[in-house]
Amino acid sequence: MHGFGSMRTGERARRRNPQGTTRVAGTPRTGRGRARGLARAGCVALLAGASAMACAQTSTAPAFPARAVRLIVPFAPGGGADVLGRLFALKLGEAWGRPVVVENRTGAGGNVGAETTARAVADGHTAMLTTNSLAVNVTLYPKAGYSALTDLAPVALVARVPLVLVVHPSVPARSVRELVELARRRPGGINFGSNGSGTTSHLSGVYLGELARIRVEHIPYKGAGAVFSALLAGEVDMGFVGAIGAQPHLKSGRLRGLAVTTTTPSAVMPGLPTMASVYPGFETDAWYGVFLPAGVPAGVLAKWHEDVMKAQGAADVRAAMARDGAEAVAMGPTDFAAFFRTEIDKYAKLIRLSGARAE
């Protein structure tokens, strides 16, 4: 059996190598074997070259930002969003060594600027600093040419500014509860002025009426200045107004502050209670946040968030924000996205209650 096995092995060897030649291990093959070896070697070399080329391309790819950056503010120059946008643009430009240019794209309650941002190339060179009007507009403008939820990427919530519930001194109420009791005693309830239909100042009044179960008559005006004039003249009983605009009138005694709309006491108005302390869940402050076009690379989104937070932490930026009544907030992309959805839902309910229509 042993011999039979050895003979078959030799026969197989001769069939594989009929010329009877032998090859020492490690020596190169000839003919077809050499061709196959060369092909394999060529493939290895090609793969190595491709890998090297990819590495070279990665290492030479331009870092963000590669050129000037556009920061869209969807409101007119001089307003809160514009002032804050220019503060951040200056700091980001210094950090990046590239100009960050504020572009005021106004119209349709902020929708023109938002749509411009949503349609921009998603490479990080176009961003937007806007307000909670973006959440309001989802319901107020159902046929807008973009989706705030799917076409924009939240980057950071950077600041919040409380609204203040104020009354004319002739109104016999020194607290929210006294104001509500007054509205219940009056046959026609009370009235309030707002910056216009669908604005936060309008929806705040609707919110109070809903939670307190009182009758409130809405009187819309064209902007905050007109509302203050009406309040100071006693044309309306109350209003939810911006903290900064209200401060001089509160100090002079020409208006009386009852509460702020933030969920925690405001550093800008430290002596006033919150609306939430009377009606839990009441929160309609103005907030400011940064958005990018959806689909921006994750690394660029992370860089925007990191550098916006660094800019917000600068002492001069904090001081300027405090002067304008803004309180710094640090909320990143994930938390901001979740917060944004809750804001959309909240304002959708209030808009349905108010019957507000886009003007």
C-alpha positions as CSV (number, residue, x, y, z in Angstrom):
1,M,0.0,0.0,0.0
2,H,2.8,2.3,0.8
3,G,4.4,1.7,-2.7
4,F,1.2,2.2,-4.5
5,G,0.6,5.5,-2.9
6,S,4.2,6.7,-3.8
7,M,3.7,5.6,-7.4
8,R,0.5,7.6,-7.8
9,T,2.1,10.7,-6.3
10,G,4.9,10.5,-8.9
11,E,2.5,10.0,-11.7
12,R,0.5,13.1,-10.7
13,A,3.7,15.0,-10.5
14,R,4.8,14.0,-14.0
15,R,1.3,14.9,-15.4
16,R,1.6,18.4,-13.9
17,N,5.3,18.7,-15.1
18,P,5.6,16.5,-18.2
19,Q,9.1,17.7,-19.0
20,G,10.3,16.5,-15.6
21,T,11.9,19.8,-14.7
22,T,12.0,21.0,-11.1
23,R,11.6,24.4,-9.7
24,V,13.3,25.5,-6.5
25,A,10.9,27.3,-4.1
26,G,11.1,31.0,-4.4
27,T,12.4,31.1,-8.0
28,P,10.3,32.9,-10.5
29,R,7.8,31.1,-12.7
30,T,8.1,31.0,-16.4
31,G,5.5,31.4,-19.1
32,R,1.9,31.6,-17.9
33,G,2.8,31.5,-14.2
34,R,5.1,34.4,-14.6
35,A,2.3,36.4,-16.4
36,R,-0.1,35.7,-13.6
37,G,2.5,36.8,-11.1
38,L,3.2,40.0,-13.0
39,A,-0.6,40.7,-13.2
40,R,-1.0,40.3,-9.4
41,A,2.0,42.6,-8.8
42,G,0.5,45.1,-11.2
43,C,-2.8,45.1,-9.3
44,V,-1.0,45.6,-6.0
45,A,1.0,48.5,-7.4
46,L,-2.2,50.0,-8.9
47,L,-4.1,49.8,-5.6
48,A,-1.1,51.3,-3.7
49,G,-1.0,54.1,-6.2
50,A,-4.7,54.8,-5.9
51,S,-4.5,54.8,-2.2
52,A,-1.6,57.3,-2.3
53,M,-3.5,59.5,-4.7
54,A,-6.6,59.5,-2.4
55,C,-4.5,60.4,0.6
56,A,-2.9,63.2,-1.4
57,Q,-6.3,64.5,-2.5
58,T,-7.5,64.4,1.1
59,S,-4.5,66.2,2.4
60,T,-4.7,68.9,-0.2
61,A,-8.5,69.4,0.1
62,P,-9.3,73.1,1.0
63,A,-10.3,73.6,4.6
64,F,-13.5,75.4,5.5
65,P,-13.9,78.2,4.9
66,A,-12.3,78.5,1.5
67,R,-13.7,81.9,0.7
68,A,-15.9,84.6,2.0
69,V,-18.9,83.4,4.1
70,R,-22.5,84.8,3.7
71,L,-24.6,85.2,6.9
72,I,-28.2,85.9,6.0
73,V,-30.4,87.8,8.3
74,P,-34.0,87.7,7.1
75,F,-34.9,91.0,8.6
76,A,-34.2,94.7,8.1
77,P,-31.0,96.4,9.4
78,G,-31.1,97.7,12.9
79,G,-33.3,95.0,14.5
80,G,-32.3,92.5,17.1
81,A,-31.4,89.8,14.6
82,D,-29.3,92.2,12.5
83,V,-27.4,93.5,15.6
84,L,-26.7,90.0,16.8
85,G,-25.8,88.8,13.3
86,R,-23.2,91.5,12.9
87,L,-21.7,90.7,16.3
88,F,-21.2,87.1,15.3
89,A,-20.1,87.9,11.8
90,L,-17.3,90.0,13.2
91,K,-16.0,87.4,15.6
92,L,-16.3,84.5,13.1
93,G,-14.5,86.6,10.4
94,E,-11.6,87.2,12.9
95,A,-11.4,83.5,13.8
96,W,-11.5,82.2,10.2
97,G,-9.4,84.8,8.5
98,R,-12.2,85.2,5.9
99,P,-14.9,87.9,5.6
100,V,-18.3,87.0,7.0
101,V,-20.7,89.3,5.3
102,V,-24.2,90.0,6.7
103,E,-26.8,90.0,4.0
104,N,-30.3,91.3,4.9
105,R,-32.8,89.3,2.8
106,T,-36.2,90.6,4.0
107,G,-39.7,89.8,3.1
108,A,-42.7,87.5,4.0
109,G,-42.0,87.5,7.7
110,G,-38.4,86.1,7.2
111,N,-39.3,83.5,4.6
112,V,-37.4,85.2,1.8
113,G,-34.1,84.9,3.7
114,A,-34.9,81.4,5.0
115,E,-35.7,80.1,1.4
116,T,-32.5,81.7,0.2
117,T,-30.5,79.8,2.8
118,A,-32.3,76.6,2.2
119,R,-31.5,76.7,-1.6
120,A,-27.9,77.7,-1.1
121,V,-25.0,75.2,-1.8
122,A,-24.6,73.1,1.3
123,D,-20.9,73.7,1.8
124,G,-21.0,75.9,4.9
125,H,-20.4,79.2,3.0
126,T,-24.0,80.3,3.5
127,A,-25.7,80.4,6.9
128,M,-28.6,82.2,8.5
129,L,-29.2,83.9,11.9
130,T,-32.9,84.1,12.5
131,T,-35.6,84.2,15.2
132,N,-38.5,82.1,16.4
133,S,-40.4,83.6,13.5
134,L,-39.0,80.6,11.6
135,A,-41.1,78.3,13.8
136,V,-44.2,80.5,13.5
137,N,-43.9,80.6,9.7
138,V,-44.2,76.9,9.3
139,T,-47.9,77.2,10.1
140,L,-48.5,80.8,9.0
141,Y,-47.1,80.2,5.5
142,P,-48.0,76.6,4.7
143,K,-47.2,77.1,1.0
144,A,-43.7,78.5,1.4
145,G,-41.1,77.4,-1.2
146,Y,-39.0,75.4,1.3
147,S,-39.4,73.2,4.4
148,A,-37.9,74.6,7.6
149,L,-37.7,71.0,9.0
150,T,-36.0,69.2,6.0
151,D,-34.2,72.0,4.1
152,L,-32.4,73.6,7.0
153,A,-30.0,72.2,9.5
154,P,-30.0,73.7,13.1
155,V,-26.6,74.7,14.3
156,A,-26.9,76.5,17.6
157,L,-29.4,78.4,19.7
158,V,-27.4,81.4,20.9
159,A,-29.7,83.8,22.7
160,R,-33.1,84.5,24.1
161,V,-34.8,87.8,24.8
162,P,-37.9,87.9,27.0
163,L,-41.1,89.7,26.2
164,V,-42.6,91.7,29.0
165,L,-46.3,91.9,29.8
166,V,-46.9,95.6,30.4
167,V,-50.0,97.7,31.1
168,H,-50.8,101.3,31.1
169,P,-50.7,102.9,34.6
170,S,-54.4,103.5,34.4
171,V,-55.1,99.8,34.4
172,P,-55.9,98.7,38.0
173,A,-53.7,95.6,38.0
174,R,-50.3,95.1,39.6
175,S,-49.9,91.4,38.9
176,V,-50.9,88.9,36.3
177,R,-53.6,87.5,38.6
178,E,-55.1,90.9,39.2
179,L,-55.1,91.5,35.4
180,V,-56.9,88.2,34.9
181,E,-59.5,89.1,37.6
182,L,-60.0,92.5,35.9
183,A,-60.7,90.8,32.6
184,R,-63.2,88.5,34.2
185,R,-65.1,91.4,35.8
186,R,-65.3,93.5,32.7
187,P,-68.1,92.6,30.3
188,G,-65.9,93.0,27.3
189,G,-62.7,91.6,28.8
190,I,-59.5,93.4,28.1
191,N,-57.7,94.4,24.9
192,F,-54.0,94.2,23.8
193,G,-51.9,95.6,21.1
194,S,-49.4,93.6,19.0
195,N,-46.8,94.1,16.3
196,G,-49.1,92.5,13.8
197,S,-51.1,89.3,13.1
198,G,-49.1,86.1,13.7
199,T,-46.3,87.8,15.5
200,T,-45.0,86.6,18.9
201,S,-46.6,89.6,20.6
202,H,-49.9,88.6,19.1
203,L,-49.7,84.9,19.9
204,S,-48.6,85.7,23.5
205,G,-51.8,87.5,24.1
206,V,-53.8,84.6,22.6
207,Y,-51.8,82.3,24.9
208,L,-52.8,84.2,28.0
209,G,-56.4,84.3,27.0
210,E,-56.4,80.5,26.4
211,L,-54.7,79.6,29.7
212,A,-56.6,82.1,31.8
213,R,-59.9,81.4,30.1
214,I,-60.5,85.1,29.6
215,R,-61.7,87.3,26.8
216,V,-58.9,89.3,25.1
217,E,-59.4,91.5,22.1
218,H,-56.5,91.7,19.7
219,I,-55.7,95.1,18.2
220,P,-52.8,94.7,15.6
221,Y,-50.4,97.6,14.8
222,K,-47.7,97.9,12.3
223,G,-44.6,97.2,14.3
224,A,-43.3,97.6,17.8
225,G,-43.0,101.4,17.7
226,A,-46.8,101.8,17.0
227,V,-47.6,99.4,19.8
228,F,-45.6,101.5,22.4
229,S,-47.3,104.6,21.2
230,A,-50.7,103.0,21.7
231,L,-49.7,101.7,25.2
232,L,-48.3,105.1,26.3
233,A,-51.4,106.8,25.1
234,G,-53.7,104.4,26.9
235,E,-55.3,103.2,23.7
236,V,-54.9,99.6,24.7
237,D,-54.9,97.9,28.1
238,M,-51.8,95.7,27.8
239,G,-49.2,94.3,25.4
240,F,-46.4,91.8,25.2
241,V,-43.4,93.9,24.2
242,G,-39.6,93.5,23.8
243,A,-37.6,94.0,27.0
244,I,-35.2,96.5,25.7
245,G,-37.9,98.8,24.2
246,A,-39.8,98.5,27.5
247,Q,-37.0,99.4,29.9
248,P,-37.1,103.2,29.6
249,H,-40.9,103.4,29.9
250,L,-40.9,101.1,32.9
251,K,-38.2,103.2,34.6
252,S,-40.1,106.4,34.0
253,G,-43.3,104.9,35.3
254,R,-45.2,105.5,32.0
255,L,-45.8,101.7,31.8
256,R,-46.0,99.0,34.4
257,G,-44.4,95.6,34.0
258,L,-46.2,92.5,35.3
259,A,-44.2,89.5,34.1
260,V,-41.6,88.2,31.7
261,T,-42.3,85.4,29.2
262,T,-39.2,83.3,29.9
263,T,-39.5,80.2,32.0
264,T,-36.9,81.5,34.4
265,P,-36.5,85.0,35.9
266,S,-34.7,87.3,33.5
267,A,-31.4,89.0,34.2
268,V,-32.7,91.9,32.1
269,M,-35.8,92.3,34.3
270,P,-34.8,90.8,37.6
271,G,-37.7,92.2,39.6
272,L,-40.5,90.7,37.5
273,P,-41.9,87.2,38.0
274,T,-42.4,84.8,35.1
275,M,-45.6,84.1,33.3
276,A,-44.9,80.4,33.9
277,S,-45.0,81.0,37.7
278,V,-48.7,81.7,37.2
279,Y,-49.5,79.6,34.2
280,P,-47.0,76.7,34.0
281,G,-45.7,76.1,30.4
282,F,-46.2,79.7,29.3
283,E,-43.1,80.6,27.3
284,T,-43.1,82.8,24.2
285,D,-39.8,84.6,24.4
286,A,-37.9,85.7,21.3
287,W,-34.9,83.4,20.5
288,Y,-32.1,83.7,18.0
289,G,-30.5,80.7,16.3
290,V,-28.1,79.8,13.5
291,F,-29.1,77.5,10.6
292,L,-27.2,76.0,7.6
293,P,-28.6,74.4,4.4
294,A,-29.5,70.8,5.0
295,G,-26.9,68.3,3.8
296,V,-23.9,70.3,4.9
297,P,-20.9,68.0,5.7
298,A,-20.9,66.9,9.4
299,G,-17.4,68.4,9.9
300,V,-18.5,71.8,8.6
301,L,-21.6,71.7,10.8
302,A,-19.4,70.9,13.8
303,K,-17.0,73.7,13.0
304,W,-19.8,76.2,12.8
305,H,-21.2,75.1,16.1
306,E,-17.9,75.2,17.8
307,D,-16.9,78.6,16.5
308,V,-20.3,80.2,17.1
309,M,-20.1,79.1,20.7
310,K,-16.6,80.5,21.0
311,A,-17.8,83.8,19.6
312,Q,-20.7,83.8,22.0
313,G,-18.3,83.4,24.9
314,A,-16.2,86.4,24.1
315,A,-16.5,89.1,26.8
316,D,-17.4,91.9,24.4
317,V,-20.1,89.8,22.7
318,R,-21.6,88.9,26.1
319,A,-21.6,92.5,27.1
320,A,-23.2,93.7,23.9
321,M,-25.9,91.0,24.2
322,A,-26.6,92.0,27.8
323,R,-27.0,95.7,26.7
324,D,-29.6,94.6,24.2
325,G,-31.5,92.5,26.6
326,A,-30.4,89.1,25.2
327,E,-29.4,86.2,27.4
328,A,-26.8,83.8,26.2
329,V,-27.9,80.2,25.5
330,A,-25.7,77.2,24.6
331,M,-27.7,74.7,22.7
332,G,-26.1,72.4,20.1
333,P,-27.5,70.9,16.8
334,T,-29.3,67.9,18.3
335,D,-31.0,69.7,21.2
336,F,-31.7,72.7,19.0
337,A,-33.4,70.5,16.4
338,A,-35.6,69.0,19.1
339,F,-36.4,72.4,20.6
340,F,-37.3,73.7,17.2
341,R,-39.8,71.0,16.6
342,T,-41.5,71.8,20.0
343,E,-41.6,75.5,19.0
344,I,-43.3,74.6,15.7
345,D,-46.0,72.6,17.5
346,K,-46.5,75.2,20.1
347,Y,-47.0,78.1,17.7
348,A,-49.2,75.9,15.3
349,K,-51.7,75.5,18.2
350,L,-51.6,79.2,19.0
351,I,-52.1,80.2,15.4
352,R,-55.1,77.9,15.0
353,L,-56.6,79.4,18.2
354,S,-55.9,83.0,17.0
355,G,-57.1,82.5,13.4
356,A,-54.0,84.5,12.3
357,R,-53.3,84.8,8.6
358,A,-50.2,85.9,6.8
359,E,-50.4,89.6,6.1
